[in-house]
Amino acid sequence: MSFQYTYDAKGKPVGVFVPIHEWEKITDVLKKKATTTVSKKILNNIEKGLQQVRQIEKGSLKAISLKQLLNEL
């Protein structure tokens, strides 16, 4: 990767120029990671919900009404 940096009057780096092909590679990787993260969160929440259903079926967790559920949202 060949980045070009820009500096302020004191020599502090304040910006970077990234060639477009490098930028596209970076954004593709970030998009894939974001999609994976969101998918994992969704699957984790579904699993938590299924665990709660199992607990309700066993009687170790009290079920709530649909009205109570909607009020929590």
N, C-alpha and C positions, 0 to 999 in steps of 0.2 A: 504494500500500500504506500502510496506517495502523497502524503498530506502536505499542504503549505499553510504555515501559520502566519497570522497577522499579530502585530504587537502594538501596544500603546507607546506614548512618548517616553515612558519609564522602562520600556523593554519587557513589560508584562504581557504574556500572550492573552489576546482577547478574542480571537477567532481562528477558524480553521477552514481551509478550502479542501473539499473532498471531491475527487473526480467522480462524475456521475455514475460510472460503472461500479465503483467501490460503494457509493451511496446506495445503489440499488441492491447490492449484496447485503449490506448492513441492514437495510429496512426489511428485506425478505427474511433474514434470520430473526429479527425482532418480531415480525408479524407471526411467524411460526411459533415462537416462544409464547407470545401473548395468547394465541389460539389454544395452545397446549395448556397453559395455565388456567384459562377460562374453562376449558373442558374438564380439567381435573377438579376444579371447584364445583362445577355442576354435578359431576359424578359423586364427589364427596357428600354433597348435600342430599342427593338421592339416596345414597347409602345410609346417611343419618336418619332420613325419613323412614326407610325400610326397617331400620333398627327400632325406631319408635313404634312402628306398627307391630313388630314382633313382641315388644314389651307390652303393648296394649292387649294383644291376643293372650299373653301369658298372665295378664292381670297385674303386672308390676308397674304399670304406668296408666294413669287415668286418661281416658279419651276426652277430647274437647269437642264441642259442637262446631258446626260449620260457621255459625254466627260468631263464636268466640275466635275462631281462626281468622276470619275476615277482619274482625276488629283489631287483631294483632298486626295486621298488615298496614 
